[in-house]
Amino acid sequence: MFNIQQMMKQAQKMQDQMKDVQTEMEGAEFTGTAGGGAVTVTCNGKYEFTAVKIKEDAIADRDMLEDLVLAALKDVSNKVTDTMEQKMSKITAGLNIPGLKLPGF
């Protein structure tokens, strides 16, 4: 039998946990690299980029440098996304609401 009160408790708990994850992610720092560390990009869990470091030897070839910067940005963005997905899947794993299907989980 479907219990609306139980569903509301689960929804509130999940909402609280999601807020906690968002707060945790805002304070987390992620680093993406490319070219064996020639380019390093740092951002937080809100995709706010905080630093870019480029080694001297990467500056010689402009086209290569542009590619390395893009690759480092993609690397760090993927790390943030993957971490968020892992944390959210833990929250929604025990969710049992009839008829509710969460995409990607």
Secondary structure, DSSP 8 states (H G I E B T S, - for coil): ---HHHHHHHHHHHHHHHHHHHHHHHH-EEEEEETTTTEEEEEETT--EEEEEE-GGGSS-HHHHHHHHHHHHHHHHHHHHHHHHHHHHHHHTT---TT---TT-
